[in-house]
Amino acid sequence: MQWDQMGRAIVAAMLFSAAGIVVFGIAWWIICKVTPFSIRKEIEEDHNTALAIMIGAVIIGIGMIISAAMHG
């Protein structure tokens, strides 16, 4: 691999990572606004394991969607 190709690949990876983090942040903000309760309170104080599993599944799903969109 040539140095210029490696440089382009690194820049592309950084741009896609930044775009993915922005999209993930927007998705997380939407999740927090849609739920009628405090996610932090439910998980930390009330120890709601089912909600923690659901939020984890949503995070993994969003990550897979972002990854597939970036990969092409």
Biopython code that builds the backbone (N, CA, C, O; Angstrom):
import numpy as np
from Bio.PDB.StructureBuilder import StructureBuilder

atoms = [
    (1, "MET", "N", (0.848, -1.181, 0.000)),
    (1, "MET", "CA", (0.000, 0.000, 0.000)),
    (1, "MET", "C", (0.892, 1.243, 0.000)),
    (1, "MET", "O", (1.862, 1.327, 0.754)),
    (2, "GLN", "N", (0.558, 2.174, -0.831)),
    (2, "GLN", "CA", (1.307, 3.427, -0.932)),
    (2, "GLN", "C", (0.958, 4.335, 0.252)),
    (2, "GLN", "O", (-0.100, 4.191, 0.864)),
    (3, "TRP", "N", (1.853, 5.263, 0.564)),
    (3, "TRP", "CA", (1.624, 6.175, 1.682)),
    (3, "TRP", "C", (0.430, 7.092, 1.433)),
    (3, "TRP", "O", (-0.314, 7.404, 2.363)),
    (4, "ASP", "N", (0.239, 7.528, 0.186)),
    (4, "ASP", "CA", (-0.894, 8.406, -0.086)),
    (4, "ASP", "C", (-2.220, 7.657, 0.045)),
    (4, "ASP", "O", (-3.217, 8.229, 0.486)),
    (5, "GLN", "N", (-2.232, 6.391, -0.334)),
    (5, "GLN", "CA", (-3.447, 5.586, -0.164)),
    (5, "GLN", "C", (-3.734, 5.349, 1.311)),
    (5, "GLN", "O", (-4.887, 5.387, 1.741)),
    (6, "MET", "N", (-2.669, 5.102, 2.091)),
    (6, "MET", "CA", (-2.858, 4.883, 3.522)),
    (6, "MET", "C", (-3.366, 6.165, 4.188)),
    (6, "MET", "O", (-4.225, 6.112, 5.067)),
    (7, "GLY", "N", (-2.840, 7.302, 3.771)),
    (7, "GLY", "CA", (-3.299, 8.578, 4.318)),
    (7, "GLY", "C", (-4.766, 8.819, 4.015)),
    (7, "GLY", "O", (-5.515, 9.269, 4.882)),
    (8, "ARG", "N", (-5.183, 8.522, 2.785)),
    (8, "ARG", "CA", (-6.595, 8.673, 2.425)),
    (8, "ARG", "C", (-7.478, 7.735, 3.234)),
    (8, "ARG", "O", (-8.566, 8.115, 3.666)),
    (9, "ALA", "N", (-7.006, 6.503, 3.440)),
    (9, "ALA", "CA", (-7.784, 5.534, 4.220)),
    (9, "ALA", "C", (-7.924, 5.989, 5.670)),
    (9, "ALA", "O", (-8.990, 5.838, 6.267)),
    (10, "ILE", "N", (-6.868, 6.538, 6.231)),
    (10, "ILE", "CA", (-6.924, 7.018, 7.614)),
    (10, "ILE", "C", (-7.881, 8.202, 7.731)),
    (10, "ILE", "O", (-8.680, 8.260, 8.666)),
    (11, "VAL", "N", (-7.808, 9.139, 6.798)),
    (11, "VAL", "CA", (-8.707, 10.294, 6.822)),
    (11, "VAL", "C", (-10.152, 9.842, 6.649)),
    (11, "VAL", "O", (-11.044, 10.346, 7.332)),
    (12, "ALA", "N", (-10.391, 8.898, 5.743)),
    (12, "ALA", "CA", (-11.756, 8.390, 5.539)),
    (12, "ALA", "C", (-12.266, 7.706, 6.804)),
    (12, "ALA", "O", (-13.426, 7.878, 7.179)),
    (13, "ALA", "N", (-11.408, 6.934, 7.460)),
    (13, "ALA", "CA", (-11.815, 6.263, 8.697)),
    (13, "ALA", "C", (-12.168, 7.271, 9.781)),
    (13, "ALA", "O", (-13.141, 7.086, 10.512)),
    (14, "MET", "N", (-11.385, 8.333, 9.887)),
    (14, "MET", "CA", (-11.673, 9.371, 10.880)),
    (14, "MET", "C", (-12.990, 10.088, 10.579)),
    (14, "MET", "O", (-13.777, 10.354, 11.487)),
    (15, "LEU", "N", (-13.226, 10.400, 9.303)),
    (15, "LEU", "CA", (-14.474, 11.067, 8.937)),
    (15, "LEU", "C", (-15.687, 10.172, 9.189)),
    (15, "LEU", "O", (-16.702, 10.630, 9.715)),
    (16, "PHE", "N", (-15.579, 8.905, 8.816)),
    (16, "PHE", "CA", (-16.684, 7.989, 9.056)),
    (16, "PHE", "C", (-16.909, 7.773, 10.548)),
    (16, "PHE", "O", (-18.051, 7.639, 10.986)),
    (17, "SER", "N", (-15.837, 7.739, 11.331)),
    (17, "SER", "CA", (-15.985, 7.583, 12.782)),
    (17, "SER", "C", (-16.706, 8.792, 13.375)),
    (17, "SER", "O", (-17.607, 8.645, 14.201)),
    (18, "ALA", "N", (-16.306, 9.972, 12.950)),
    (18, "ALA", "CA", (-16.957, 11.192, 13.455)),
    (18, "ALA", "C", (-18.430, 11.218, 13.052)),
    (18, "ALA", "O", (-19.294, 11.554, 13.862)),
    (19, "ALA", "N", (-18.711, 10.863, 11.803)),
    (19, "ALA", "CA", (-20.105, 10.837, 11.357)),
    (19, "ALA", "C", (-20.913, 9.809, 12.142)),
    (19, "ALA", "O", (-22.060, 10.068, 12.505)),
    (20, "GLY", "N", (-20.325, 8.648, 12.406)),
    (20, "GLY", "CA", (-21.006, 7.619, 13.179)),
    (20, "GLY", "C", (-21.297, 8.058, 14.596)),
    (20, "GLY", "O", (-22.374, 7.783, 15.126)),
    (21, "ILE", "N", (-20.344, 8.744, 15.218)),
    (21, "ILE", "CA", (-20.550, 9.226, 16.581)),
    (21, "ILE", "C", (-21.652, 10.282, 16.614)),
    (21, "ILE", "O", (-22.460, 10.301, 17.543)),
    (22, "VAL", "N", (-21.693, 11.154, 15.621)),
    (22, "VAL", "CA", (-22.744, 12.173, 15.557)),
    (22, "VAL", "C", (-24.117, 11.514, 15.392)),
    (22, "VAL", "O", (-25.066, 11.872, 16.090)),
    (23, "VAL", "N", (-24.223, 10.551, 14.470)),
    (23, "VAL", "CA", (-25.499, 9.862, 14.253)),
    (23, "VAL", "C", (-25.915, 9.104, 15.508)),
    (23, "VAL", "O", (-27.091, 9.095, 15.873)),
    (24, "PHE", "N", (-24.949, 8.468, 16.165)),
    (24, "PHE", "CA", (-25.259, 7.743, 17.395)),
    (24, "PHE", "C", (-25.737, 8.701, 18.488)),
    (24, "PHE", "O", (-26.669, 8.383, 19.226)),
    (25, "GLY", "N", (-25.106, 9.863, 18.593)),
    (25, "GLY", "CA", (-25.535, 10.854, 19.582)),
    (25, "GLY", "C", (-26.948, 11.351, 19.330)),
    (25, "GLY", "O", (-27.733, 11.522, 20.263)),
    (26, "ILE", "N", (-27.266, 11.582, 18.057)),
    (26, "ILE", "CA", (-28.622, 12.013, 17.707)),
    (26, "ILE", "C", (-29.636, 10.920, 18.049)),
    (26, "ILE", "O", (-30.710, 11.209, 18.576)),
    (27, "ALA", "N", (-29.294, 9.669, 17.750)),
    (27, "ALA", "CA", (-30.194, 8.557, 18.068)),
    (27, "ALA", "C", (-30.389, 8.440, 19.577)),
    (27, "ALA", "O", (-31.504, 8.202, 20.043)),
    (28, "TRP", "N", (-29.319, 8.605, 20.337)),
    (28, "TRP", "CA", (-29.435, 8.520, 21.807)),
    (28, "TRP", "C", (-30.301, 9.660, 22.336)),
    (28, "TRP", "O", (-31.104, 9.451, 23.246)),
    (29, "TRP", "N", (-30.150, 10.865, 21.778)),
    (29, "TRP", "CA", (-30.957, 11.998, 22.198)),
    (29, "TRP", "C", (-32.437, 11.722, 21.926)),
    (29, "TRP", "O", (-33.293, 12.028, 22.756)),
    (30, "ILE", "N", (-32.731, 11.147, 20.767)),
    (30, "ILE", "CA", (-34.118, 10.811, 20.429)),
    (30, "ILE", "C", (-34.680, 9.786, 21.399)),
    (30, "ILE", "O", (-35.821, 9.910, 21.845)),
    (31, "ILE", "N", (-33.883, 8.768, 21.730)),
    (31, "ILE", "CA", (-34.342, 7.749, 22.687)),
    (31, "ILE", "C", (-34.667, 8.385, 24.025)),
    (31, "ILE", "O", (-35.690, 8.070, 24.632)),
    (32, "CYS", "N", (-33.803, 9.280, 24.491)),
    (32, "CYS", "CA", (-34.042, 9.932, 25.788)),
    (32, "CYS", "C", (-35.281, 10.819, 25.757)),
    (32, "CYS", "O", (-35.992, 10.913, 26.758)),
    (33, "LYS", "N", (-35.554, 11.472, 24.625)),
    (33, "LYS", "CA", (-36.725, 12.342, 24.526)),
    (33, "LYS", "C", (-38.025, 11.553, 24.364)),
    (33, "LYS", "O", (-39.079, 12.012, 24.805)),
    (34, "VAL", "N", (-37.967, 10.382, 23.743)),
    (34, "VAL", "CA", (-39.169, 9.589, 23.487)),
    (34, "VAL", "C", (-39.662, 8.887, 24.750)),
    (34, "VAL", "O", (-40.868, 8.745, 24.954)),
    (35, "THR", "N", (-38.742, 8.452, 25.586)),
    (35, "THR", "CA", (-39.150, 7.726, 26.788)),
    (35, "THR", "C", (-39.776, 8.687, 27.798)),
    (35, "THR", "O", (-39.259, 9.783, 28.014)),
    (36, "PRO", "N", (-40.881, 8.284, 28.413)),
    (36, "PRO", "CA", (-41.570, 9.174, 29.358)),
    (36, "PRO", "C", (-40.961, 9.165, 30.766)),
    (36, "PRO", "O", (-41.524, 9.766, 31.680)),
    (37, "PHE", "N", (-39.839, 8.503, 30.948)),
    (37, "PHE", "CA", (-39.206, 8.409, 32.264)),
    (37, "PHE", "C", (-37.710, 8.616, 32.115)),
    (37, "PHE", "O", (-37.187, 8.637, 31.001)),
    (38, "SER", "N", (-37.032, 8.768, 33.228)),
    (38, "SER", "CA", (-35.588, 8.962, 33.219)),
    (38, "SER", "C", (-34.895, 7.599, 33.088)),
    (38, "SER", "O", (-35.025, 6.736, 33.956)),
    (39, "ILE", "N", (-34.173, 7.428, 32.007)),
    (39, "ILE", "CA", (-33.466, 6.162, 31.786)),
    (39, "ILE", "C", (-32.402, 5.964, 32.858)),
    (39, "ILE", "O", (-32.238, 4.861, 33.380)),
    (40, "ARG", "N", (-31.679, 7.033, 33.186)),
    (40, "ARG", "CA", (-30.625, 6.936, 34.196)),
    (40, "ARG", "C", (-31.193, 6.510, 35.548)),
    (40, "ARG", "O", (-30.629, 5.640, 36.211)),
    (41, "LYS", "N", (-32.303, 7.116, 35.958)),
    (41, "LYS", "CA", (-32.916, 6.777, 37.250)),
    (41, "LYS", "C", (-33.386, 5.327, 37.266)),
    (41, "LYS", "O", (-33.162, 4.606, 38.238)),
    (42, "GLU", "N", (-34.034, 4.908, 36.192)),
    (42, "GLU", "CA", (-34.556, 3.540, 36.130)),
    (42, "GLU", "C", (-33.439, 2.499, 36.232)),
    (42, "GLU", "O", (-33.588, 1.486, 36.916)),
    (43, "ILE", "N", (-32.323, 2.753, 35.550)),
    (43, "ILE", "CA", (-31.253, 1.766, 35.531)),
    (43, "ILE", "C", (-30.398, 1.852, 36.797)),
    (43, "ILE", "O", (-30.105, 0.824, 37.407)),
    (44, "GLU", "N", (-29.991, 3.065, 37.204)),
    (44, "GLU", "CA", (-29.085, 3.210, 38.335)),
    (44, "GLU", "C", (-29.770, 3.044, 39.688)),
    (44, "GLU", "O", (-29.290, 2.301, 40.544)),
    (45, "GLU", "N", (-30.879, 3.729, 39.877)),
    (45, "GLU", "CA", (-31.506, 3.734, 41.199)),
    (45, "GLU", "C", (-32.491, 2.580, 41.396)),
    (45, "GLU", "O", (-32.518, 1.960, 42.460)),
    (46, "ASP", "N", (-33.303, 2.290, 40.365)),
    (46, "ASP", "CA", (-34.325, 1.252, 40.491)),
    (46, "ASP", "C", (-33.837, -0.118, 40.042)),
    (46, "ASP", "O", (-34.557, -1.107, 40.180)),
    (47, "HIS", "N", (-32.620, -0.187, 39.504)),
    (47, "HIS", "CA", (-32.006, -1.446, 39.049)),
    (47, "HIS", "C", (-32.909, -2.202, 38.071)),
    (47, "HIS", "O", (-33.142, -3.402, 38.222)),
    (48, "ASN", "N", (-33.405, -1.490, 37.081)),
    (48, "ASN", "CA", (-34.288, -2.070, 36.069)),
    (48, "ASN", "C", (-33.435, -2.775, 35.012)),
    (48, "ASN", "O", (-32.987, -2.161, 34.044)),
    (49, "THR", "N", (-33.222, -4.072, 35.217)),
    (49, "THR", "CA", (-32.363, -4.854, 34.328)),
    (49, "THR", "C", (-32.966, -4.991, 32.937)),
    (49, "THR", "O", (-32.242, -4.959, 31.942)),
    (50, "ALA", "N", (-34.274, -5.141, 32.859)),
    (50, "ALA", "CA", (-34.924, -5.282, 31.554)),
    (50, "ALA", "C", (-34.703, -4.037, 30.699)),
    (50, "ALA", "O", (-34.438, -4.154, 29.502)),
    (51, "LEU", "N", (-34.806, -2.857, 31.288)),
    (51, "LEU", "CA", (-34.567, -1.619, 30.546)),
    (51, "LEU", "C", (-33.105, -1.534, 30.118)),
    (51, "LEU", "O", (-32.814, -1.102, 29.003)),
    (52, "ALA", "N", (-32.192, -1.939, 30.982)),
    (52, "ALA", "CA", (-30.772, -1.916, 30.623)),
    (52, "ALA", "C", (-30.491, -2.841, 29.438)),
    (52, "ALA", "O", (-29.706, -2.494, 28.555)),
    (53, "ILE", "N", (-31.117, -4.000, 29.413)),
    (53, "ILE", "CA", (-30.945, -4.935, 28.297)),
    (53, "ILE", "C", (-31.535, -4.339, 27.022)),
    (53, "ILE", "O", (-30.935, -4.447, 25.953)),
    (54, "MET", "N", (-32.697, -3.715, 27.126)),
    (54, "MET", "CA", (-33.320, -3.096, 25.947)),
    (54, "MET", "C", (-32.483, -1.943, 25.400)),
    (54, "MET", "O", (-32.306, -1.831, 24.187)),
    (55, "ILE", "N", (-31.974, -1.097, 26.269)),
    (55, "ILE", "CA", (-31.125, 0.011, 25.829)),
    (55, "ILE", "C", (-29.843, -0.529, 25.205)),
    (55, "ILE", "O", (-29.376, 0.007, 24.200)),
    (56, "GLY", "N", (-29.272, -1.574, 25.780)),
    (56, "GLY", "CA", (-28.090, -2.198, 25.196)),
    (56, "GLY", "C", (-28.372, -2.755, 23.814)),
    (56, "GLY", "O", (-27.545, -2.625, 22.911)),
    (57, "ALA", "N", (-29.527, -3.374, 23.641)),
    (57, "ALA", "CA", (-29.901, -3.905, 22.330)),
    (57, "ALA", "C", (-30.090, -2.786, 21.310)),
    (57, "ALA", "O", (-29.713, -2.928, 20.146)),
    (58, "VAL", "N", (-30.672, -1.678, 21.749)),
    (58, "VAL", "CA", (-30.856, -0.536, 20.855)),
    (58, "VAL", "C", (-29.500, 0.033, 20.448)),
    (58, "VAL", "O", (-29.294, 0.370, 19.283)),
    (59, "ILE", "N", (-28.582, 0.140, 21.393)),
    (59, "ILE", "CA", (-27.244, 0.652, 21.103)),
    (59, "ILE", "C", (-26.531, -0.248, 20.104)),
    (59, "ILE", "O", (-25.927, 0.243, 19.150)),
    (60, "ILE", "N", (-26.595, -1.552, 20.311)),
    (60, "ILE", "CA", (-25.969, -2.489, 19.375)),
    (60, "ILE", "C", (-26.616, -2.388, 18.002)),
    (60, "ILE", "O", (-25.916, -2.388, 16.990)),
    (61, "GLY", "N", (-27.943, -2.303, 17.951)),
    (61, "GLY", "CA", (-28.651, -2.182, 16.674)),
    (61, "GLY", "C", (-28.270, -0.917, 15.923)),
    (61, "GLY", "O", (-28.031, -0.960, 14.716)),
    (62, "ILE", "N", (-28.211, 0.207, 16.625)),
    (62, "ILE", "CA", (-27.822, 1.461, 15.983)),
    (62, "ILE", "C", (-26.382, 1.368, 15.483)),
    (62, "ILE", "O", (-26.066, 1.841, 14.391)),
    (63, "GLY", "N", (-25.520, 0.763, 16.281)),
    (63, "GLY", "CA", (-24.133, 0.577, 15.862)),
    (63, "GLY", "C", (-24.018, -0.283, 14.616)),
    (63, "GLY", "O", (-23.207, 0.011, 13.737)),
    (64, "MET", "N", (-24.813, -1.336, 14.525)),
    (64, "MET", "CA", (-24.791, -2.189, 13.341)),
    (64, "MET", "C", (-25.313, -1.455, 12.108)),
    (64, "MET", "O", (-24.773, -1.618, 11.013)),
    (65, "ILE", "N", (-26.353, -0.654, 12.280)),
    (65, "ILE", "CA", (-26.889, 0.121, 11.168)),
    (65, "ILE", "C", (-25.866, 1.133, 10.671)),
    (65, "ILE", "O", (-25.650, 1.262, 9.466)),
    (66, "ILE", "N", (-25.238, 1.849, 11.595)),
    (66, "ILE", "CA", (-24.223, 2.825, 11.217)),
    (66, "ILE", "C", (-23.051, 2.147, 10.532)),
    (66, "ILE", "O", (-22.538, 2.649, 9.532)),
    (67, "SER", "N", (-22.626, 1.013, 11.061)),
    (67, "SER", "CA", (-21.520, 0.269, 10.474)),
    (67, "SER", "C", (-21.844, -0.196, 9.058)),
    (67, "SER", "O", (-21.015, -0.071, 8.157)),
    (68, "ALA", "N", (-23.037, -0.726, 8.863)),
    (68, "ALA", "CA", (-23.438, -1.187, 7.532)),
    (68, "ALA", "C", (-23.561, -0.025, 6.546)),
    (68, "ALA", "O", (-23.222, -0.162, 5.371)),
    (69, "ALA", "N", (-24.042, 1.104, 7.027)),
    (69, "ALA", "CA", (-24.163, 2.269, 6.146)),
    (69, "ALA", "C", (-22.797, 2.781, 5.724)),
    (69, "ALA", "O", (-22.623, 3.216, 4.585)),
    (70, "MET", "N", (-21.833, 2.736, 6.622)),
    (70, "MET", "CA", (-20.498, 3.208, 6.291)),
    (70, "MET", "C", (-19.741, 2.215, 5.415)),
    (70, "MET", "O", (-18.955, 2.606, 4.552)),
    (71, "HIS", "N", (-19.981, 0.959, 5.642)),
    (71, "HIS", "CA", (-19.264, -0.072, 4.871)),
    (71, "HIS", "C", (-19.755, -0.124, 3.443)),
    (71, "HIS", "O", (-18.979, -0.383, 2.523)),
    (72, "GLY", "N", (-21.026, 0.118, 3.254)),
    (72, "GLY", "CA", (-21.578, 0.170, 1.900)),
    (72, "GLY", "C", (-22.311, -1.023, 1.483)),
    (72, "GLY", "O", (-22.814, -1.077, 0.360)),
]
sb = StructureBuilder()
sb.init_structure("model")
sb.init_model(0)
sb.init_chain("A")
sb.init_seg("    ")
for serial, (resi, resn, name, xyz) in enumerate(atoms, 1):
    if name == "N":
        sb.init_residue(resn, " ", resi, " ")
    sb.init_atom(name, np.array(xyz, "f"), 0.0, 1.0, " ", f" {name:<3s}", serial, name[0])
structure = sb.get_structure()
